[in-house]
């Protein structure tokens, strides 16, 4: 029997998990995979409908993982857009941009042709940067 291995979950810090769910589900079209609470800790993951083996964790920095000062520092770093961008690949960048704009996604860069492709940029409500890239 062959076992499958690989990255299953990649997490990002969000300032408010409910706000993040609204953005990723309602505006980007992701689905909730897991939403489990253990005391104050909430394990929340979403997944893209075309990528069921991968989950994006929407995590709130909090104790006991980090102390209060680190929580504040992490939230400030994310809000400034200082984290590396994530990439969302689509068949048609302009069409995806139009759909997402209609759903309320605010783009920081309109679709541009460059490097033989088309890409655009947006940020989630917490400040995490995304590149919307047209598949070649």
TORBA-406540 format. One record per atom (N, C-alpha, C): x, y, z; residue number from 1; atom name. Coordinates in Angstrom, 3 decimals. Atoms other than C-alpha are relative to their C-alpha. Layout:
# TORBA-406540
ATOM     east    north       up resi name
ATOM        X        Y        Z  NUM   CA
...
//
This chain:
# TORBA-406540
ATOM     east    north       up resi name
ATOM    0.843   -1.183    0.000    1    N
ATOM    0.000    0.000    0.000    1   CA
ATOM    0.884    1.240    0.000    1    C
ATOM   -0.783   -1.229    0.113    2    N
ATOM    1.450    3.354   -1.065    2   CA
ATOM   -0.564    1.060    0.935    2    C
ATOM    0.430   -1.084   -0.879    3    N
ATOM    1.355    6.103    1.510    3   CA
ATOM    0.289    1.332   -0.667    3    C
ATOM   -0.167   -1.336    0.547    4    N
ATOM    0.923    9.700    0.491    4   CA
ATOM    0.588    0.903    1.073    4    C
ATOM   -0.612   -0.934   -0.937    5    N
ATOM    3.099   12.337    2.110    5   CA
ATOM    0.098    1.351   -0.664    5    C
ATOM   -0.157   -1.345    0.525    6    N
ATOM    3.437   16.065    1.710    6   CA
ATOM   -0.571    1.012    0.970    6    C
ATOM    0.505   -1.084   -0.827    7    N
ATOM    2.409   19.404    3.112    7   CA
ATOM   -1.524   -0.026   -0.055    7    C
ATOM    1.460    0.058   -0.060    8    N
ATOM   -1.208   19.273    4.271    8   CA
ATOM   -0.607    1.323    0.438    8    C
ATOM    0.525   -1.256   -0.526    9    N
ATOM   -1.649   22.588    6.119    9   CA
ATOM    1.117    1.037    0.021    9    C
ATOM   -0.878   -1.158   -0.155   10    N
ATOM    0.053   25.976    5.802   10   CA
ATOM   -0.827    1.049    0.706   10    C
ATOM    0.760   -0.956   -0.792   11    N
ATOM   -0.981   28.562    8.356   11   CA
ATOM    0.402    1.435   -0.230   11    C
ATOM   -0.278   -1.422   -0.024   12    N
ATOM   -1.262   32.305    8.343   12   CA
ATOM   -0.629    0.591    1.244   12    C
ATOM    0.570   -0.698   -1.140   13    N
ATOM   -1.872   34.678   11.183   13   CA
ATOM   -1.058    0.972   -0.485   13    C
ATOM    1.089   -0.929    0.285   14    N
ATOM   -5.158   36.572   11.088   14   CA
ATOM   -0.375    0.699    1.294   14    C
ATOM    0.339   -0.748   -1.223   15    N
ATOM   -6.357   39.244   13.491   15   CA
ATOM   -1.319   -0.457    0.598   15    C
ATOM    1.314    0.418   -0.459   16    N
ATOM   -9.898   37.857   13.703   16   CA
ATOM   -0.435   -1.185   -0.848   16    C
ATOM    0.312    1.208    0.763   17    N
ATOM  -10.825   34.318   12.700   17   CA
ATOM   -1.374    0.061   -0.662   17    C
ATOM    1.323   -0.114    0.627   18    N
ATOM  -14.511   35.104   12.053   18   CA
ATOM    0.072    0.896   -1.240   18    C
ATOM   -0.200   -0.899    1.144   19    N
ATOM  -13.512   38.002    9.770   19   CA
ATOM    0.731   -0.739   -1.130   19    C
ATOM   -0.754    0.767    0.993   20    N
ATOM  -11.045   35.678    8.018   20   CA
ATOM   -0.899   -1.013   -0.715   20    C
ATOM    0.931    0.948    0.621   21    N
ATOM  -13.744   33.039    7.432   21   CA
ATOM   -0.881    0.726   -1.005   21    C
ATOM    0.868   -0.759    0.918   22    N
ATOM  -16.026   35.650    5.896   22   CA
ATOM    0.759    0.329   -1.286   22    C
ATOM   -0.794   -0.366    1.175   23    N
ATOM  -13.237   36.793    3.558   23   CA
ATOM    0.318   -1.213   -0.867   23    C
ATOM   -0.457    1.147    0.782   24    N
ATOM  -11.870   33.402    2.516   24   CA
ATOM   -1.147   -0.840   -0.563   24    C
ATOM    1.132    0.793    0.481   25    N
ATOM  -15.254   31.672    2.186   25   CA
ATOM   -0.901    0.832   -0.914   25    C
ATOM    0.975   -0.797    0.759   26    N
ATOM  -17.575   34.451    0.991   26   CA
ATOM    0.614    0.715   -1.198   26    C
ATOM   -0.594   -0.806    1.071   27    N
ATOM  -15.143   36.452   -1.142   27   CA
ATOM    0.928   -0.788   -0.920   27    C
ATOM   -0.936    0.749    0.830   28    N
ATOM  -12.549   33.924   -2.333   28   CA
ATOM   -0.535   -1.363   -0.426   28    C
ATOM    0.604    1.262    0.413   29    N
ATOM  -14.756   30.828   -2.550   29   CA
ATOM    0.610   -1.245    0.629   29    C
ATOM   -0.525    1.155   -0.720   30    N
ATOM  -12.822   28.593   -0.144   30   CA
ATOM   -1.129   -0.627    0.814   30    C
ATOM    0.963    0.684   -0.871   31    N
ATOM  -14.674   26.073    2.068   31   CA
ATOM    0.659   -0.234    1.352   31    C
ATOM   -0.529    0.359   -1.321   32    N
ATOM  -14.289   25.483    5.784   32   CA
ATOM    0.292   -1.493    0.002   32    C
ATOM   -0.363    1.407   -0.142   33    N
ATOM  -12.442   22.211    6.346   33   CA
ATOM   -0.179   -0.420    1.454   33    C
ATOM    0.078    0.327   -1.421   34    N
ATOM  -12.034   22.174   10.138   34   CA
ATOM   -0.183    1.277    0.805   34    C
ATOM    0.206   -1.115   -0.922   35    N
ATOM  -13.339   24.530   12.803   35   CA
ATOM   -0.264   -0.626    1.369   35    C
ATOM    0.084    0.680   -1.295   36    N
ATOM  -12.617   23.101   16.248   36   CA
ATOM    0.563    0.897    1.091   36    C
ATOM   -0.404   -0.830   -1.134   37    N
ATOM  -12.329   24.843   19.588   37   CA
ATOM    0.434   -0.886    1.157   37    C
ATOM   -0.475    0.657   -1.213   38    N
ATOM  -10.332   23.700   22.625   38   CA
ATOM    0.329    1.113    0.983   38    C
ATOM   -0.179   -1.145   -0.899   39    N
ATOM  -10.770   26.253   25.376   39   CA
ATOM    0.014    1.276   -0.820   39    C
ATOM   -0.129   -1.243    0.765   40    N
ATOM   -9.583   29.580   23.951   40   CA
ATOM    0.632   -0.219   -1.370   40    C
ATOM   -0.699    0.265    1.256   41    N
ATOM   -7.725   27.893   21.096   41   CA
ATOM   -0.980   -0.502   -1.058   41    C
ATOM    0.868    0.387    1.118   42    N
ATOM   -9.477   27.559   17.731   42   CA
ATOM    0.870   -0.445   -1.177   42    C
ATOM   -0.673    0.539    1.179   43    N
ATOM   -8.104   25.325   14.962   43   CA
ATOM   -0.962    0.184   -1.164   43    C
ATOM    0.878   -0.370    1.101   44    N
ATOM   -9.581   26.774   11.779   44   CA
ATOM    0.763   -0.131   -1.307   44    C
ATOM   -0.625    0.133    1.309   45    N
ATOM   -8.673   25.623    8.290   45   CA
ATOM   -1.055    0.081   -1.092   45    C
ATOM    0.849   -0.073    1.185   46    N
ATOM  -10.150   26.313    4.874   46   CA
ATOM    0.749   -0.668   -1.146   46    C
ATOM   -0.657    0.569    1.169   47    N
ATOM   -9.482   24.745    1.512   47   CA
ATOM   -0.660    0.499   -1.267   47    C
ATOM    0.505   -0.391    1.308   48    N
ATOM   -9.829   25.719   -2.104   48   CA
ATOM   -0.768   -1.191   -0.573   48    C
ATOM    0.800    1.122    0.500   49    N
ATOM  -12.548   23.627   -3.805   49   CA
ATOM    0.730   -0.877   -1.022   49    C
ATOM   -0.743    0.787    0.992   50    N
ATOM  -10.100   22.522   -6.519   50   CA
ATOM    1.242   -0.662    0.590   50    C
ATOM   -1.207    0.530   -0.629   51    N
ATOM   -7.432   21.477   -3.991   51   CA
ATOM   -0.347   -0.653    1.340   51    C
ATOM    0.500    0.585   -1.244   52    N
ATOM   -9.022   19.139   -1.423   52   CA
ATOM    1.057   -0.615    0.914   52    C
ATOM   -1.017    0.605   -0.863   53    N
ATOM   -5.738   17.707   -0.130   53   CA
ATOM    0.827    1.038    0.747   53    C
ATOM   -0.778   -1.071   -0.620   54    N
ATOM   -4.416   21.099    1.035   54   CA
ATOM   -0.911    0.905    0.823   54    C
ATOM    0.771   -0.895   -0.860   55    N
ATOM   -5.636   23.263    3.911   55   CA
ATOM    0.810    1.245    0.315   55    C
ATOM   -0.579   -1.267   -0.415   56    N
ATOM   -4.936   26.908    4.700   56   CA
ATOM   -0.493    0.274    1.412   56    C
ATOM    0.362   -0.258   -1.387   57    N
ATOM   -4.881   27.493    8.452   57   CA
ATOM   -0.137    1.483    0.254   57    C
ATOM    0.251   -1.400   -0.354   58    N
ATOM   -6.369   30.769    9.657   58   CA
ATOM    0.128    0.101    1.517   58    C
ATOM   -0.320    0.089   -1.418   59    N
ATOM   -4.725   31.088   13.049   59   CA
ATOM    0.187    1.366    0.633   59    C
ATOM   -0.158   -1.225   -0.780   60    N
ATOM   -4.796   33.770   15.694   60   CA
ATOM    1.211   -0.169    0.905   60    C
ATOM   -1.137    0.125   -0.912   61    N
ATOM   -1.465   34.391   17.432   61   CA
ATOM   -0.481    0.212    1.435   61    C
ATOM    0.485   -0.103   -1.381   62    N
ATOM   -2.094   33.775   21.123   62   CA
ATOM    0.858   -0.854    0.923   62    C
ATOM   -0.698    0.826   -0.968   63    N
ATOM   -0.713   32.336   24.312   63   CA
ATOM   -0.712   -1.350    0.065   63    C
ATOM   -1.358    0.052   -0.538   64    N
ATOM    0.560   29.864   25.268   64   CA
ATOM    1.079   -0.118   -1.074   64    C
ATOM   -1.002    0.131    1.056   65    N
ATOM    2.251   29.601   21.846   65   CA
ATOM    0.981    1.168    0.022   65    C
ATOM   -0.836   -1.207   -0.084   66    N
ATOM    3.534   33.184   22.099   66   CA
ATOM   -0.512    0.890    1.118   66    C
ATOM    0.409   -0.901   -1.087   67    N
ATOM    3.504   35.834   24.829   67   CA
ATOM   -0.735    1.219   -0.566   67    C
ATOM    0.841   -1.136    0.402   68    N
ATOM    1.356   38.990   24.743   68   CA
ATOM    0.761    0.999   -0.880   68    C
ATOM   -0.780   -0.944    0.805   69    N
ATOM    4.148   41.217   23.387   69   CA
ATOM    0.218   -0.543   -1.413   69    C
ATOM   -0.204    0.619    1.312   70    N
ATOM    4.807   38.760   20.550   70   CA
ATOM   -1.292   -0.012   -0.798   70    C
ATOM    1.303   -0.068    0.673   71    N
ATOM    1.080   38.587   19.758   71   CA
ATOM   -0.153    1.360   -0.675   71    C
ATOM    0.141   -1.355    0.537   72    N
ATOM    1.048   42.364   19.288   72   CA
ATOM    0.975    0.225   -1.165   72    C
ATOM   -0.997   -0.174    1.054   73    N
ATOM    4.259   42.319   17.234   73   CA
ATOM   -0.409   -0.751   -1.270   73    C
ATOM    0.430    0.787    1.161   74    N
ATOM    2.959   39.554   14.959   74   CA
ATOM   -1.178    0.667   -0.714   74    C
ATOM    1.153   -0.658    0.610   75    N
ATOM   -0.343   41.355   14.396   75   CA
ATOM    0.422    1.248   -0.767   75    C
ATOM   -0.483   -1.206    0.677   76    N
ATOM    1.520   44.562   13.498   76   CA
ATOM    0.760   -0.348   -1.281   76    C
ATOM   -0.768    0.417    1.179   77    N
ATOM    3.859   42.750   11.085   77   CA
ATOM   -0.940   -0.441   -1.115   77    C
ATOM    0.966    0.462    1.002   78    N
ATOM    0.952   41.042    9.304   78   CA
ATOM   -0.768    1.191   -0.573   78    C
ATOM    0.788   -1.155    0.443   79    N
ATOM   -1.074   44.302    9.155   79   CA
ATOM    0.776    0.878   -0.977   79    C
ATOM   -0.830   -0.802    0.902   80    N
ATOM    1.856   46.030    7.425   80   CA
ATOM    0.225   -0.679   -1.347   80    C
ATOM   -0.213    0.724    1.247   81    N
ATOM    1.839   43.393    4.697   81   CA
ATOM    1.424   -0.505   -0.133   81    C
ATOM   -1.411    0.375    0.019   82    N
ATOM    5.352   42.314    5.679   82   CA
ATOM    0.244   -1.495   -0.159   82    C
ATOM   -0.180    1.433    0.169   83    N
ATOM    4.727   38.575    5.424   83   CA
ATOM    0.140   -0.316   -1.489   83    C
ATOM   -0.129    0.346    1.420   84    N
ATOM    5.650   36.804    2.165   84   CA
ATOM   -1.379   -0.194   -0.632   84    C
ATOM    1.309    0.162    0.640   85    N
ATOM    2.820   36.820   -0.378   85   CA
ATOM   -0.325   -1.460   -0.271   85    C
ATOM    0.504    1.312    0.402   86    N
ATOM    0.709   33.776   -1.072   86   CA
ATOM   -0.411    0.123   -1.459   86    C
ATOM    0.325   -0.025    1.422   87    N
ATOM   -0.092   32.817   -4.657   87   CA
ATOM   -1.244   -0.844   -0.245   87    C
ATOM    1.213    0.691    0.404   88    N
ATOM   -3.526   31.880   -5.970   88   CA
ATOM    0.016   -0.077   -1.524   88    C
ATOM   -0.077    0.194    1.442   89    N
ATOM   -3.350   30.403   -9.487   89   CA
ATOM   -1.410   -0.158   -0.553   89    C
ATOM    1.317    0.033    0.648   90    N
ATOM   -6.354   30.923  -11.777   90   CA
ATOM    0.183   -0.173   -1.513   90    C
ATOM   -0.058    0.166    1.452   91    N
ATOM   -7.169   30.149  -15.412   91   CA
ATOM    0.022    1.339   -0.723   91    C
ATOM    0.132   -1.302    0.655   92    N
ATOM   -8.034   33.768  -16.261   92   CA
ATOM    0.057    1.074    1.081   92    C
ATOM   -0.210   -0.982   -1.069   93    N
ATOM   -6.644   36.519  -14.035   93   CA
ATOM   -1.008    1.147   -0.068   93    C
ATOM    0.929   -1.139    0.117   94    N
ATOM   -8.836   39.310  -15.409   94   CA
ATOM   -1.420   -0.390    0.415   94    C
ATOM    1.346    0.463   -0.365   95    N
ATOM  -12.045   37.280  -15.053   95   CA
ATOM   -0.085   -0.251    1.502   95    C
ATOM   -0.017    0.244   -1.452   96    N
ATOM  -11.085   36.170  -11.525   96   CA
ATOM    0.023    1.318    0.757   96    C
ATOM   -0.054   -1.336   -0.609   97    N
ATOM  -10.231   39.778  -10.644   97   CA
ATOM   -1.390    0.631    0.002   97    C
ATOM    1.340   -0.597    0.091   98    N
ATOM  -13.660   40.931  -11.855   98   CA
ATOM   -0.979   -0.677    0.962   98    C
ATOM    0.880    0.743   -0.925   99    N
ATOM  -15.479   38.158   -9.905   99   CA
ATOM    0.302    0.381    1.446   99    C
ATOM   -0.397   -0.283   -1.382  100    N
ATOM  -13.506   38.856   -6.739  100   CA
ATOM   -0.301    1.449    0.376  100    C
ATOM    0.326   -1.408   -0.252  101    N
ATOM  -13.942   42.642   -7.048  101   CA
ATOM   -1.495    0.141    0.267  101    C
ATOM    1.451   -0.043   -0.192  102    N
ATOM  -17.715   42.111   -7.359  102   CA
ATOM   -0.394   -0.537    1.375  102    C
ATOM    0.267    0.552   -1.336  103    N
ATOM  -17.559   40.125   -4.088  103   CA
ATOM    0.594    0.860    1.114  103    C
ATOM   -0.522   -0.918   -1.006  104    N
ATOM  -15.767   42.987   -2.327  104   CA
ATOM    1.477   -0.111    0.305  104    C
ATOM   -1.448    0.070   -0.210  105    N
ATOM  -12.092   42.028   -2.591  105   CA
ATOM    0.614    1.291   -0.530  105    C
ATOM   -0.666   -1.240    0.407  106    N
ATOM   -9.982   45.191   -2.717  106   CA
ATOM    1.406   -0.328   -0.475  106    C
ATOM   -1.297    0.301    0.597  107    N
ATOM   -7.013   44.874   -5.049  107   CA
ATOM    0.975    1.145    0.207  107    C
ATOM   -1.075   -0.981   -0.134  108    N
ATOM   -3.713   46.648   -4.469  108   CA
ATOM    0.722    0.176   -1.328  108    C
ATOM   -0.549   -0.096    1.350  109    N
ATOM   -2.671   46.006   -8.082  109   CA
ATOM   -0.981   -0.650   -0.961  109    C
ATOM    0.894    0.517    1.034  110    N
ATOM   -4.951   45.594  -11.073  110   CA
ATOM    0.758   -1.028   -0.847  110    C
ATOM   -0.695    0.970    0.852  111    N
ATOM   -4.210   42.756  -13.537  111   CA
ATOM    0.963    0.679   -0.975  111    C
ATOM   -1.047   -0.516    0.889  112    N
ATOM   -0.978   43.434  -15.422  112   CA
ATOM    0.618   -1.150   -0.767  112    C
ATOM   -0.732    0.995    0.776  113    N
ATOM    0.703   41.555  -18.231  113   CA
ATOM    1.478    0.243    0.234  113    C
ATOM   -1.446   -0.076   -0.156  114    N
ATOM    4.324   40.805  -17.422  114   CA
ATOM    0.573   -1.399    0.123  114    C
ATOM   -0.701    1.285   -0.059  115    N
ATOM    6.849   38.007  -17.600  115   CA
ATOM   -0.752   -1.091   -0.752  115    C
ATOM    0.727    0.993    0.789  116    N
ATOM    4.651   36.290  -20.181  116   CA
ATOM   -1.291   -0.483    0.636  116    C
ATOM    1.243    0.386   -0.665  117    N
ATOM    1.654   36.101  -17.846  117   CA
ATOM   -0.763    1.222    0.466  117    C
ATOM    0.814   -1.077   -0.554  118    N
ATOM   -0.983   38.157  -16.078  118   CA
ATOM   -0.121   -0.244    1.497  118    C
ATOM    0.173    0.141   -1.445  119    N
ATOM   -1.081   38.845  -12.339  119   CA
ATOM   -0.613    1.258    0.590  119    C
ATOM    0.592   -1.100   -0.755  120    N
ATOM   -2.835   41.053   -9.791  120   CA
ATOM    0.320   -0.252    1.471  120    C
ATOM   -0.296    0.146   -1.431  121    N
ATOM   -2.436   41.648   -6.043  121   CA
ATOM   -1.160    0.495    0.846  121    C
ATOM    0.986   -0.432   -0.986  122    N
ATOM   -4.775   41.903   -3.078  122   CA
ATOM    0.487   -0.399    1.379  122    C
ATOM   -0.329    0.352   -1.376  123    N
ATOM   -4.618   41.662    0.709  123   CA
ATOM   -1.264   -0.442    0.711  123    C
ATOM    1.151    0.401   -0.808  124    N
ATOM   -6.867   39.886    3.176  124   CA
ATOM   -0.222    1.057    1.080  124    C
ATOM    0.278   -1.030   -1.004  125    N
ATOM   -8.459   41.902    6.022  125   CA
ATOM    1.077    0.141    1.076  125    C
ATOM   -1.067   -0.069   -1.000  126    N
ATOM   -5.504   41.069    8.305  126   CA
ATOM    1.270    0.628   -0.556  126    C
ATOM   -1.185   -0.580    0.630  127    N
ATOM   -2.933   42.362    5.791  127   CA
ATOM    0.835   -0.998   -0.777  127    C
ATOM   -0.759    0.999    0.755  128    N
ATOM   -1.678   39.085    4.302  128   CA
ATOM   -0.126    0.283   -1.494  128    C
ATOM   -0.027   -0.298    1.424  129    N
ATOM   -0.640   39.708    0.705  129   CA
ATOM   -0.186   -1.232   -0.852  129    C
ATOM    0.261    1.075    0.964  130    N
ATOM   -1.815   37.572   -2.202  130   CA
ATOM    0.343    0.487   -1.392  130    C
ATOM   -0.168   -0.223    1.428  131    N
ATOM   -0.754   37.372   -5.842  131   CA
ATOM   -1.007   -0.903   -0.698  131    C
ATOM    0.933    0.747    0.842  132    N
ATOM   -3.467   36.288   -8.265  132   CA
ATOM    0.727   -0.175   -1.320  132    C
ATOM   -0.850    0.260    1.147  133    N
ATOM   -1.546   34.626  -11.090  133   CA
ATOM   -0.726   -0.889   -1.003  133    C
ATOM    0.609    0.793    1.059  134    N
ATOM   -2.860   33.373  -14.408  134   CA
ATOM    0.909   -1.156   -0.355  134    C
ATOM   -0.770    1.193    0.348  135    N
ATOM   -1.733   29.817  -15.095  135   CA
ATOM    0.433    0.086   -1.457  135    C
ATOM   -0.497   -0.049    1.382  136    N
ATOM    0.409   29.514  -18.199  136   CA
ATOM   -0.411   -1.221   -0.759  136    C
//
